[in-house]
Amino acid sequence: MITVNADGKIMVRRCLVTLRPFRIFVLGIGFFTLCFLMTSLGGQFSAKRLGDSPFTIRTEVMGALESRGVLRRMSDMLEMLMKRMDILARLENSTDFHKGDEARFPLDRFQPAAGLMERIQAIAQNVSDIAVKVDQILRNSLLNGKGMEGRRDQCEVPRDPKYPDCAGKVEWMRARWTSDPCYAFFGVDGTECSFLIYLSEVEWFCPPLPWRNHTAAVSSFPTLTVDLARLLDFMKKRIRHLAQQWLRAARRLEQRLAGRQRDQKHILVHIGFLTEESGDVFSPRVLKGGPLGEMVQWADILAALFMLGHSLRVTVSLKELQSHLGVPPGRGNCPLTSPLPFDLIYTDYHGLQQMKQHMGLSFKKYRCRVRVIDTFGTEPAYNHEEYATLRGYRTNWGYWNLQPSQFMTMFPHTPDNSFMGFVSEELNQTEKQLIKANKVSSMAVVYGKEASIWKVGGKEKFLAILNKYMEIHGTVYYETQRPPEVPAFVKNHGLLPQHEFQQLLRKAKLFIGFGFPYEGPAPLEAIANGCVFLQARFNPPHSSLNHEFFRGKPTSREVSSQHPYAEDFIGKPHVWTVDYNNSEEFEAAIKTIMRTQVDPYLPYEYTCEGMLERIHAYIQHQDFCTTSSLPPSPKTKTPAMQSPPSPLALSPNSTHLVWSPRAGWAPQAWPPVASLQVWVSEPQHTCTETCRRHGLVCEPTFFRFLNKEEVFLQLSIVCDSTEYEMNHLYPAVAENVRECYLQKEPLLFSCAGHHAKYRRLCPCRDFRQGQVALCRDCL
């Protein structure tokens, strides 16, 4: 313990009114500066061990160099501190303030200062010793590293024809490597070697450097779980409500698929429209009666993937997405830090944009694994960026250059895309009989929970007719102080929970649509609960050309009614489509519907088992990351055979082509080529319409088999000329001038589109009863 005598106390007291506080302040600043530097030094010595990461060697060298610099700076600062203290000591002995009583207390008698001086001198000596040792370690490390630092300064851009973009990329890095912090994260420091290391090991534009260690670390896949607590309450309740139906459906499918090989996939589900960054305007609308279609579909997708036994990771925030993908810090210009740990990624347009923004070059590499949940569909003309830009098809939603089948729709309205769908609750026979017994033939429920649906003009006339025969019920959201503007004769229940809404449908005879919203799940639920669905016929059909809702959407589809699937795939007696402007037709339909007895009906493809079957087939068979096999080329060509013989042949009735059993080969295609039929459309008809007229479905994956000149000859089409061009209507023939056209860009093969000039070659296939997405042999 250090003691201070009475004189010392007097000196300290006097210091408070002299310049001595300044000297003590200097000593204190010096001491705390030293502590801070020692703390920083400790951080510098916490370098990673060898093998900690793919970038360990460079981290060790650079970390050590930085440590040596810090040590040198510390030594210099300590030396400066010692000099300043020595000057202070000399000032102490020479100043006028040492006169009188103060002269009896020289500095060396003030023990705390003397002790501090000794400690600082000891620390300075230790720091100097450490600096010497670190310098020795660095020299040994560089010698053992086989001249690594020398090679860093002597790298030259390789001239390898396999990497033609290497020199250009290096030049870009020289000028722009500081534009994004992610480059520094991967070790780029402005040297030529760091450019080449990055461009060869992180990106793939340059060949690997021969002196680098290319042993890749194998990372184990994390345990994946489904965290339903993070989803919206509506989705959680829906999944729990249908849990038993999912379980029964999974058991039935398991029995049917017994013995077949099934791969378990690691799947990321990123619901982009629920993220904060997407400007979530959806949730508030849902609470006020907005559409629930997207949330219904996402809940069912999660349930189906889980019941099929796949490992899932669900994200609803951008931060989670970046973490699971391995996105490096920065502005999104660099690739992912490790290989993508997911076999498939299900997302929406919002999530697709977020992934492209943050994955850098890795997005192009891994986009084949993405499946986009797309409510209304994306046609090839809008998907191909260059073509969409040149031909005026570019919108806010298209131009992604994906395979069109990677887009997955709510209804099977666009064969170019895959039909994902959703489920409606399936009733057993007892429930169906109970519903039929309790139906009220004079009760109608209006489709539409938003007050804006009722405000559009033109509804008063047909509602007045309906009110003559039926009691009209609504489920329109309203606030207590502001009731909705609905006719007085409508009994409005307000926004009902899903269970109560189902009970209302089970009593009602009629479910009537006002023309909006388009293609939602509610009509299927109503039909499944024994209602007849009545909807308006649109004349002319609604499309992006004449209706604001479709404007900007990546489809040229023309919608002839509020719910085309219900009109085309279900129809009477469950679905009636009439002209609401024709009072006689409307009234006649109401009278007939009241007399008609219908059973609850649900298409198989919208049951739990139907959706499980469909998604199982997609996951096991759809592969957009490998190139499809094409017909083999002959080893030799004779003058009479300038191209491979066509595997197609005329059908027995000579009206269309089929896959010939005598072809001698069959590609590993899905759907199987045995289901292929080639038909020629009429002018102004799409391939979707052409195939449907023959009881078939257009299958765009088959276009590659008929995009050949000899196919025109087999169909007795005379071609004075044949051209390869980029056009979403090709292959096609302009018969009036006998010109034939073949498709130059495979991404533009499309079932959609028509023109008065062309008759199109259309690839069609059969389909399973109640499961239009799959051919008979597709499962």
DRENMAR-545875 format. One record per residue (C-alpha): x, y, z. Coordinates in steps of 0.5 Angstrom, whole numbers, padded with zeros to 4 digits, always signed. Layout:
BEGIN
XYZ ...
This chain:
BEGIN
+0000+0000+0000 +0003+0007-0002 +0002+0012+0003 +0003+0020+0003 +0005+0024+0009 +0002+0031+0011 +0006+0035+0007 +0004+0031+0001 -0003+0032+0002 -0002+0039+0002 +0002+0039-0004 -0004+0035-0007 -0009+0040-0005 -0005+0046-0008 -0004+0042-0014 -0012+0043-0015 -0010+0051-0016 -0004+0050-0020 -0002+0047-0027 -0001+0041-0023 -0008+0038-0025 -0006+0039-0033 +0000+0035-0031 -0004+0029-0028 -0009+0030-0033 -0003+0028-0038 -0001+0022-0034 -0008+0020-0034 -0009+0021-0042 -0003+0017-0043 -0005+0011-0038 -0012+0010-0041 -0009+0011-0048 -0004+0005-0047 -0010+0001-0044 -0014+0002-0051 -0008+0000-0055 -0007-0006-0051 -0014-0008-0052 -0014-0007-0059 -0008-0011-0060 -0011-0017-0056 -0016-0016-0062 -0011-0017-0067 -0008-0023-0064 -0015-0027-0064 -0013-0029-0071 -0017-0035-0074 -0014-0042-0074 -0011-0045-0080 -0017-0049-0083 -0023-0044-0080 -0025-0042-0087 -0023-0042-0095 -0020-0035-0094 -0015-0037-0088 -0008-0037-0091 -0010-0030-0093 -0013-0028-0087 -0007-0030-0083 -0002-0026-0087 -0006-0020-0087 -0008-0020-0080 -0001-0021-0078 +0002-0015-0082 -0004-0011-0079 -0001-0013-0072 +0006-0012-0074 +0004-0005-0076 -0001-0004-0070 +0005-0006-0065 +0010-0001-0069 +0005+0005-0068 +0004+0003-0060 +0012+0003-0059 +0012+0010-0063 +0007+0013-0058 +0010+0010-0052 +0016+0013-0054 +0013+0019-0055 +0009+0019-0049 +0016+0018-0045 +0019+0024-0048 +0013+0028-0046 +0014+0026-0039 +0021+0027-0039 +0020+0034-0041 +0015+0035-0036 +0019+0032-0031 +0025+0037-0033 +0019+0043-0033 +0018+0041-0026 +0025+0042-0023 +0026+0049-0027 +0019+0052-0026 +0018+0058-0021 +0012+0054-0018 +0017+0050-0014 +0019+0056-0010 +0017+0057-0002 +0014+0050+0001 +0013+0047-0006 +0021+0046-0006 +0021+0041-0001 +0017+0036-0005 +0021+0034-0011 +0017+0030-0016 +0021+0023-0014 +0018+0024-0007 +0011+0023-0011 +0010+0016-0010 +0004+0015-0015 +0007+0018-0021 +0014+0015-0020 +0010+0008-0020 +0006+0010-0026 +0013+0011-0029 +0016+0005-0028 +0010+0001-0030 +0009+0005-0037 +0017+0003-0038 +0016-0004-0036 +0010-0004-0041 +0014-0001-0046 +0019-0006-0046 +0014-0012-0046 +0011-0009-0052 +0018-0008-0056 +0019-0015-0054 +0013-0017-0057 +0014-0013-0063 +0020-0017-0064 +0017-0024-0063 +0011-0022-0068 +0016-0020-0073 +0020-0027-0073 +0014-0030-0073 +0012-0027-0079 +0018-0028-0083 +0018-0035-0081 +0010-0036-0084 +0012-0032-0090 +0018-0037-0091 +0014-0043-0090 +0008-0041-0094 +0013-0042-0101 +0013-0035-0102 +0006-0033-0102 +0007-0025-0101 +0012-0025-0107 +0007-0029-0112 +0001-0024-0109 +0006-0018-0112 +0008-0022-0119 +0001-0025-0121 -0001-0024-0129 -0007-0025-0132 -0008-0032-0135 -0009-0032-0143 -0014-0038-0143 -0019-0039-0149 -0023-0043-0144 -0024-0036-0140 -0025-0031-0145 -0028-0026-0140 -0022-0026-0135 -0018-0020-0138 -0024-0016-0138 -0026-0018-0131 -0020-0016-0128 -0020-0009-0132 -0027-0008-0129 -0024-0010-0122 -0018-0005-0122 -0023+0000-0123 -0029-0002-0119 -0027-0006-0114 -0028-0001-0108 -0036+0000-0111 -0038-0006-0106 -0036-0008-0100 -0037-0015-0101 -0031-0015-0105 -0027-0014-0099 -0031-0019-0095 -0028-0024-0100 -0021-0022-0100 -0020-0017-0105 -0015-0011-0103 -0013-0008-0110 -0007-0012-0112 -0007-0016-0118 -0007-0023-0115 -0013-0021-0110 -0017-0020-0117 -0015-0027-0120 -0016-0030-0113 -0023-0027-0113 -0025-0028-0120 -0023-0036-0120 -0025-0038-0113 -0031-0034-0112 -0033-0032-0119 -0031-0037-0125 -0029-0032-0130 -0021-0034-0129 -0018-0040-0129 -0015-0043-0122 -0008-0040-0120 -0004-0046-0120 +0000-0044-0113 -0007-0044-0109 -0010-0049-0105 -0016-0051-0108 -0019-0056-0103 -0026-0054-0101 -0029-0055-0095 -0035-0059-0094 -0041-0056-0090 -0046-0060-0087 -0053-0059-0088 -0057-0055-0082 -0063-0059-0079 -0069-0055-0082 -0076-0054-0079 -0082-0051-0081 -0084-0045-0076 -0091-0044-0077 -0091-0039-0071 -0088-0034-0076 -0094-0035-0081 -0100-0030-0081 -0106-0033-0076 -0110-0034-0082 -0105-0039-0085 -0104-0043-0079 -0111-0044-0077 -0112-0046-0084 -0107-0051-0084 -0109-0054-0077 -0116-0054-0080 -0115-0059-0086 -0109-0063-0082 -0113-0069-0082 -0115-0069-0089 -0108-0068-0091 -0106-0074-0087 -0111-0078-0090 -0109-0076-0097 -0102-0077-0095 -0103-0084-0093 -0107-0086-0100 -0102-0083-0104 -0097-0087-0100 -0100-0093-0102 -0101-0092-0109 -0094-0090-0110 -0091-0096-0106 -0084-0098-0108 -0083-0092-0113 -0076-0088-0112 -0078-0081-0108 -0072-0076-0107 -0073-0072-0101 -0071-0065-0102 -0068-0059-0098 -0073-0053-0100 -0073-0046-0098 -0080-0043-0098 -0079-0035-0098 -0086-0031-0098 -0084-0025-0101 -0090-0021-0101 -0090-0022-0093 -0084-0019-0092 -0083-0012-0089 -0079-0009-0095 -0084-0011-0100 -0089-0006-0097 -0094-0010-0094 -0100-0007-0096 -0104-0014-0097 -0105-0016-0089 -0109-0009-0088 -0113-0011-0094 -0114-0018-0091 -0117-0016-0084 -0122-0011-0088 -0125-0017-0093 -0119-0016-0098 -0117-0023-0102 -0115-0029-0099 -0113-0033-0105 -0105-0032-0104 -0105-0034-0097 -0110-0040-0098 -0105-0042-0103 -0099-0041-0099 -0102-0045-0093 -0103-0051-0098 -0097-0051-0101 -0093-0051-0094 -0098-0057-0092 -0097-0061-0098 -0089-0060-0098 -0089-0062-0091 -0094-0068-0092 -0089-0070-0098 -0083-0071-0093 -0079-0066-0095 -0074-0061-0091 -0077-0054-0091 -0074-0048-0088 -0080-0042-0088 -0078-0035-0089 -0082-0028-0089 -0076-0023-0088 -0071-0021-0092 -0066-0022-0087 -0067-0029-0086 -0067-0030-0093 -0060-0027-0094 -0058-0031-0088 -0060-0038-0091 -0057-0036-0098 -0051-0034-0095 -0051-0027-0098 -0044-0023-0097 -0045-0016-0094 -0045-0011-0099 -0050-0009-0105 -0051-0015-0108 -0046-0015-0113 -0042-0022-0111 -0044-0029-0111 -0046-0033-0105 -0041-0035-0100 -0042-0042-0101 -0046-0047-0105 -0053-0046-0105 -0056-0051-0099 -0063-0052-0102 -0065-0056-0108 -0071-0052-0109 -0074-0045-0107 -0081-0043-0107 -0082-0036-0108 -0087-0030-0111 -0085-0024-0115 -0083-0020-0109 -0078-0026-0107 -0075-0027-0114 -0074-0019-0114 -0070-0020-0107 -0066-0026-0109 -0064-0023-0115 -0062-0016-0112 -0058-0020-0106 -0055-0026-0110 -0051-0023-0115 -0048-0028-0120 -0051-0033-0116 -0058-0032-0118 -0056-0033-0125 -0053-0040-0123 -0058-0042-0119 -0065-0039-0122 -0066-0046-0125 -0068-0048-0118 -0073-0043-0117 -0081-0044-0117 -0085-0038-0117 -0092-0038-0115 -0095-0033-0120 -0103-0032-0119 -0105-0030-0126 -0099-0033-0130 -0093-0031-0134 -0093-0032-0142 -0087-0033-0145 -0087-0027-0150 -0087-0023-0143 -0082-0027-0140 -0076-0027-0145 -0073-0020-0143 -0070-0018-0150 -0076-0021-0154 -0081-0017-0149 -0077-0011-0150 -0077-0011-0157 -0084-0013-0158 -0087-0009-0153 -0089-0014-0148 -0085-0012-0143 -0088-0011-0136 -0087-0010-0129 -0087-0017-0127 -0084-0021-0133 -0077-0021-0137 -0074-0026-0132 -0072-0031-0137 -0074-0037-0133 -0077-0043-0136 -0084-0042-0137 -0086-0048-0133 -0082-0045-0127 -0088-0040-0126 -0094-0044-0122 -0101-0041-0122 -0107-0042-0118 -0111-0045-0124 -0109-0049-0130 -0111-0043-0135 -0104-0042-0138 -0101-0049-0140 -0094-0045-0141 -0094-0045-0134 -0094-0051-0128 -0101-0051-0125 -0100-0051-0117 -0107-0050-0115 -0109-0050-0107 -0115-0054-0104 -0122-0054-0102 -0125-0058-0096 -0127-0065-0098 -0134-0067-0095 -0135-0074-0093 -0142-0077-0096 -0145-0076-0089 -0144-0069-0089 -0146-0068-0096 -0153-0071-0095 -0154-0067-0089 -0152-0061-0093 -0157-0063-0099 -0163-0064-0093 -0161-0057-0090 -0161-0053-0097 -0165-0046-0097 -0167-0046-0104 -0169-0038-0104 -0162-0036-0100 -0157-0033-0104 -0150-0031-0102 -0146-0025-0106 -0139-0027-0107 -0135-0020-0105 -0133-0018-0098 -0130-0011-0100 -0135-0005-0100 -0132-0003-0107 -0135-0009-0110 -0142-0006-0109 -0140+0001-0111 -0139+0000-0118 -0145+0002-0122 -0150-0003-0126 -0151-0008-0120 -0158-0005-0118 -0162-0008-0124 -0160-0015-0123 -0160-0015-0116 -0167-0013-0116 -0169-0019-0120 -0165-0023-0116 -0169-0020-0110 -0176-0022-0113 -0174-0029-0112 -0168-0030-0106 -0166-0027-0100 -0159-0024-0101 -0154-0025-0096 -0147-0021-0096 -0141-0022-0092 -0138-0014-0093 -0133-0012-0088 -0135-0005-0085 -0133-0001-0079 -0139+0000-0073 -0139+0008-0075 -0139+0007-0082 -0144+0001-0085 -0142-0001-0092 -0146+0002-0098 -0150-0004-0100 -0158-0004-0102 -0163-0004-0096 -0165-0011-0098 -0159-0015-0097 -0157-0018-0090 -0150-0016-0089 -0147-0021-0084 -0140-0017-0084 -0133-0020-0085 -0134-0027-0082 -0129-0032-0080 -0128-0038-0085 -0132-0043-0081 -0138-0039-0080 -0137-0037-0088 -0137-0044-0089 -0144-0045-0085 -0147-0040-0089 -0145-0043-0096 -0148-0050-0093 -0155-0047-0092 -0155-0042-0099 -0157-0045-0106 -0154-0040-0110 -0147-0036-0110 -0147-0030-0114 -0141-0026-0117 -0141-0019-0119 -0135-0020-0124 -0129-0019-0119 -0125-0021-0116 -0122-0025-0121 -0121-0033-0120 -0121-0033-0113 -0122-0040-0109 -0129-0038-0106 -0133-0040-0112 -0130-0047-0111 -0131-0047-0104 -0138-0045-0105 -0139-0051-0110 -0136-0056-0106 -0141-0054-0100 -0147-0055-0105 -0148-0048-0108 -0149-0046-0115 -0144-0041-0118 -0147-0036-0122 -0143-0031-0126 -0143-0026-0131 -0141-0027-0138 -0136-0021-0141 -0137-0019-0148 -0132-0017-0150 -0127-0021-0146 -0123-0017-0141 -0116-0017-0142 -0110-0012-0141 -0112-0008-0147 -0119-0006-0144 -0119-0007-0137 -0115-0004-0132 -0114-0010-0127 -0110-0014-0133 -0106-0008-0135 -0099-0009-0134 -0100-0017-0132 -0095-0021-0136 -0101-0025-0140 -0105-0023-0146 -0110-0028-0144 -0117-0026-0145 -0122-0027-0139 -0129-0029-0142 -0132-0029-0134 -0130-0028-0127 -0128-0035-0126 -0126-0038-0133 -0124-0045-0129 -0131-0046-0126 -0134-0044-0133 -0129-0049-0137 -0127-0054-0133 -0134-0055-0128 -0140-0052-0132 -0147-0053-0131 -0151-0055-0127 -0146-0053-0122 -0143-0046-0126 -0148-0042-0130 -0145-0036-0134 -0150-0031-0137 -0150-0024-0139 -0152-0020-0133 -0154-0014-0138 -0160-0019-0141 -0165-0019-0136 -0169-0024-0139 -0163-0029-0139 -0161-0027-0132 -0168-0028-0129 -0169-0035-0133 -0163-0037-0130 -0165-0036-0123 -0171-0040-0124 -0168-0046-0127 -0163-0046-0121 -0168-0046-0116 -0171-0052-0119 -0164-0055-0120 -0162-0060-0115 -0154-0061-0115 -0149-0065-0110 -0143-0062-0107 -0138-0062-0112 -0130-0061-0112 -0125-0063-0117 -0120-0068-0116 -0114-0063-0117 -0117-0059-0112 -0117-0064-0106 -0111-0065-0101 -0109-0072-0105 -0110-0068-0112 -0105-0063-0110 -0100-0068-0106 -0100-0072-0113 -0099-0066-0117 -0093-0063-0113 -0090-0070-0112 -0090-0071-0120 -0087-0064-0121 -0081-0065-0115 -0079-0072-0118 -0080-0070-0125 -0079-0063-0127 -0071-0061-0128 -0070-0054-0131 -0062-0055-0129 -0060-0060-0134 -0061-0059-0142 -0067-0064-0145 -0064-0069-0149 -0066-0068-0157 -0066-0073-0162 -0060-0077-0164 -0056-0074-0170 -0055-0080-0176 -0047-0082-0176 -0048-0081-0184 -0052-0077-0188 -0054-0079-0195 -0056-0074-0200 -0064-0076-0199 -0063-0075-0192 -0060-0068-0190 -0063-0069-0183 -0065-0074-0178 -0072-0078-0179 -0078-0075-0176 -0080-0080-0170 -0087-0077-0171 -0092-0081-0176 -0099-0079-0178 -0104-0082-0174 -0109-0087-0177 -0114-0082-0179 -0109-0078-0182 -0111-0071-0179 -0105-0070-0174 -0098-0073-0172 -0097-0078-0166 -0090-0081-0163 -0089-0087-0168 -0088-0094-0164 -0083-0095-0170 -0078-0089-0168 -0073-0094-0165 -0072-0089-0159 -0075-0085-0154 -0072-0079-0150 -0072-0079-0143 -0078-0073-0143 -0083-0071-0138 -0089-0072-0140 -0087-0078-0144 -0087-0077-0151 -0092-0083-0152 -0098-0078-0150 -0096-0073-0156 -0100-0071-0161 -0099-0065-0166 -0105-0061-0169 -0105-0055-0173 -0109-0049-0171 -0114-0045-0175 -0112-0038-0176 -0113-0033-0170 -0113-0039-0165 -0108-0041-0160 -0105-0047-0159 -0109-0048-0152 -0115-0047-0155 -0113-0052-0161 -0112-0057-0156 -0118-0056-0152 -0122-0057-0158 -0119-0064-0159 -0120-0066-0151 -0113-0065-0150 -0108-0060-0147 -0103-0056-0150 -0096-0059-0147 -0090-0053-0149 -0084-0058-0147 -0086-0062-0153 -0085-0056-0158 -0078-0058-0159 -0080-0065-0162 -0084-0061-0168 -0080-0055-0169 -0077-0059-0175 -0078-0057-0183 -0080-0065-0184 -0086-0064-0180 -0089-0059-0184 -0088-0064-0190 -0091-0070-0186 -0097-0065-0185 -0098-0064-0192 -0096-0057-0191 -0092-0054-0197 -0087-0049-0196 -0084-0045-0201 -0079-0042-0196 -0077-0044-0189 -0074-0039-0184 -0072-0039-0177 -0074-0033-0173 -0075-0031-0166 -0083-0031-0165 -0087-0033-0159 -0092-0036-0165 -0087-0040-0168 -0087-0046-0171 -0093-0044-0176 -0094-0043-0183 -0097-0037-0187 -0101-0041-0192 -0103-0035-0196 -0096-0034-0198 -0093-0041-0197 -0088-0039-0192 -0086-0043-0186 -0083-0041-0180 -0079-0045-0174 -0077-0042-0167 -0070-0040-0166 -0071-0038-0158 -0073-0044-0154 -0075-0040-0149 -0081-0037-0153 -0084-0044-0155 -0091-0042-0153 -0098-0045-0152 -0101-0037-0152 -0102-0032-0158 -0105-0032-0164 -0105-0028-0171 -0110-0028-0177 -0104-0029-0181 -0101-0036-0178 -0103-0043-0177 -0099-0046-0171 -0096-0053-0170 -0099-0055-0163 -0096-0060-0159 -0102-0063-0155 -0102-0069-0150 -0108-0073-0146 -0109-0072-0139 -0111-0076-0132 -0119-0075-0131 -0119-0069-0126 -0112-0068-0126 -0111-0063-0132 -0103-0062-0130 -0101-0069-0131 -0102-0074-0137 -0104-0081-0136 -0097-0084-0135 -0094-0078-0132 -0095-0080-0125 
